[in-house]
Amino acid sequence: MYTSFAEVYDRLMADVDYPAWAAFYGELLRERGITRGALCECACGTGSLTLPLQQAGWQVTGVDISREMLRLAGEKARAAGLPLLFVQQDMRRLQLHHPVDAVLATCDGVNYLLTDRDLADFLRSARAALRPGGVLCFDVSTPHKLSETLGNSLLCDDTPDITYLWQNRWHAAVRRVELHLCIFVREGDGRYRRLDEEQRQRAWSREELQEALTAAGFTDITFYGDRRMAPPRPHEARWHIAARNPEETGREA
């Protein structure tokens, strides 16, 4: 995943306001009493959110499974003069040298966990990486978005540099959406190079997420609406979830 796609990812996501995302997650952490400290961002991609988090005063470690994404993230950090650490790891088997104050998994990272075991492994490793009292925050595209907004749809766009066709297929029985992207990148000589990318996301229900977090030992579990410090509305496109590693039990061994 995200091997050849990495080189065009930022151009396709150019309309995402990452500083606003960083500000929201900062507000979410402050609401949980975490105002500064060490933060691990899982599924950090090319570092578009990692950099503004670091600039906001967090000590951030970026983790991603894609070596190519991390290479681009490192280039961005060096260009910005930021002392960021990026580590290639699977978020289901997160291992950090020191406990952190917060673990983040943003921009659909948890939707790419397709099985109950995948989710349980991520939550267990995230809790083990947190200090007692630390906070886990993540977001998911909701079942409504994946089934109804993306669903069985065909999206396309044509810009001077990139043209893409994005076809989705919703599988209700397993509550997953398949995303097929055919991307044409304009080269310097005017010719186009084709890139193909296939991804799958799972639609996690609130009940499944709540139960998995509880089973992993998290407490103080709260669901928020799409970048709003308020409960989700019906047919919300995105949920943000925050949970705490309890003080009294500390980290798992």
N, C-alpha and C positions, 0 to 999 in steps of 0.2 A: 504493500500500500504506500502511496505517496512517493514512489521512486522517480519515475519520469515526470509525474505530476508536480513535484516540488518546484521545478523551475518556473512554472506558470501560476502557482498557487497564489502568490501575493497579488499578481495582476488581476486574477479573477475575484479576489477578495478586497479589492481596492476601496469599495464603498463601505466597508466595516469600520466603525468608529472605535478603534481599539483603546484610545485614551479614555473614552466614555465607559467602556467595559472595565478598564482598570479602576476607574473612579468608583464604579458601582461595587466591585468586589472589595475595594478598600472600605467603603461604607458598610458593606455586609460584615466584614471582619471587625470593624470598630463597634458595630452593634453587638457583637459577641465578646467585646472586651479585648480584642487583639488589635493594638494600635501600631505596633512596630515589631520587627523581629525577622526571623528566618522563615522563608516560604518556599515550598516546592511546588512548581507548576507542572503537572503531568500533561502529556499530549500537547507539549508547548509548540509544536510545529516549527515554523520559521522565526519564532520569537517575537511576533508582532504584538502580543500582549505582555510577554516577559519584559521587554524593554521599558514600557511605561510603568510597569509595576516596580521595577528597579529604580526608575527615575522618581517614583513617588516615595522612596525611602525604605522599601523592603529589601532584604538580602535574599535574592531569588536564585534558586537552582532550577534550571529548565530540564525536563526529562521528556524524551520522545523515543519511540521505537525506530524511527526512520533516520538513518545516518545522513541521508541527503538533506532532509529538513534541518537537521542540527548543523550541518555545514553552513547552510544559508543563515541560520540564526546566529552562528558565531561570527560570520562576516558582518552582519548588521550590528552586533554588539561592539566589535572592534571599530567599525566606522563611527559609531556613536561615542566611543571612548568609555564604554561601560564595562566594569570588571565582572562579567557574568560567567557562571559555570554552567555548561550544558553537558548532559550525560545521556548516553544511549542506554535506555532501559525499557523493558516492558512494564507498564504501569500495574499489571497484575502481580509483578514480582519486584516491587519497589524496594530498594535497599539504599539507605543513606548512612553516611558516616556519623551524623549527629541528629538527634531529634529536632524537629522543626516546630514552629508555632502554628503553622497552617499548611494544609495541602489543598491545592486547587486542581480541578480537572474541568476545563472550560470548552466552550464552542463544540459541544456534542461529543466530547471524548468518551463519555460513558455510554452513548448510543452505539458506539463501535464494539462494546462488550456484548457479545451475542448470546451467551448462555448464563444460566444461574451461577454456574461455577466461576465463570469469568468475573461476574460482578462480585461474588463473595471473595474471590482472591484479591481483587483490587481493594475492596473495603478493608479486608484484613491487613494487607500490606500498608495501606494508607494509615490505618490506626497505629500500626507498629512504628511508623515513621514519625508520629506526632508525640510531642511531650504531653504529660498529663495536663489536662485542661485545654489542649490545643484543639483547633477547629478544622474540620473538613468542609470545603465548599465546592459544589459542582453544579453544572446545569445539564439539562437534557432537552432535546426537541420532544414535544409531547406526542402521545399517540394521535391526537387530533391533527397535528401538523404532518406527521409522517404518513398517515392514512388518507387524509382529506386534502391537504395543501400540496404535498408532494405526490403521494398516491400514484396512480397510473397516469402520469403526465409527461408531456414533452416540452422542454424549455429550450430556448435558443437565444443567442446574442451574436452580434456581428460588430466588431470594432476594427479600427485600422490595423491593430496588431494581432488580435485573436478572434477567431470565430469558433463557437462551440455549439454542439447539440447535446442536450442532457435529457436522457430518457429514464423514467422511473417505473418500477413495477412493484406494487404492494402485494404481499403474501399474507392474507388475513390469518390463515391457520397457524402460522408461526410468528405473526406480528412483526414482520421484517419488511423493509423496503430495500430493493436493489437499485443502485444508482449507476447508470452507464453513461460515461462522458466521452464524447468524441471531440477532440480539440485540435484545431488547425492553427499553428503558430507561424506568423509571417516572418521570414528570414530577411537578412539584409539585402539579398539579391532579388527580393520580391516573390520568391517561391514560398510555398507553405509546407510545413512539416507537421505530420499527423501524430498526435498522442492519444492513446486510449487508456481510460481509467475506469475500473469497476470497484464499487464499494457496497457495503451492506450495513444497515443500521437497524437496531432493534427498538421497538416502541415499549419502553418500560412504563408500567402503570405506577401510580402513587402508592398503591398497596404493596406492590413488589419491592419498590425502593425502600419504603418504610420498614417492611419486614426484614429486608437484607441488612439495612443499617442497624436495626435492633439486634439481629442475630450476631453481627460483628462486634457488638458491645458499645455502640455509639448511643448517646443520650441527647436530650434537648434538640430533637430533630424538627426542623421547620421548613416548610415549603413556601416559596415566594413566587410572585408573578414575573413576567418578562422584564427584568431590570427595574423592578418596583419593590420597594420595601413594604409590601402588602400581600395578603393571601392571593393565590391564583384566581383568576376569573374563569368562567366557563369558556371552553374552546381557546384557552391560552396556547400560544405557539411554543412557549418555552417556560420551563420551571427552573428556578434556582433553589438548591437545597443546601442547608447548613446543618451540621451536626457536631457534637463535641465528644472528644475523648475524655471520659470522666476522670476527675482528679483522684478519686479514692482508689481506683484500680490501676492507674498508670498504664504503661505500655505493655502490650503482650510480649512475651519472650520470643 
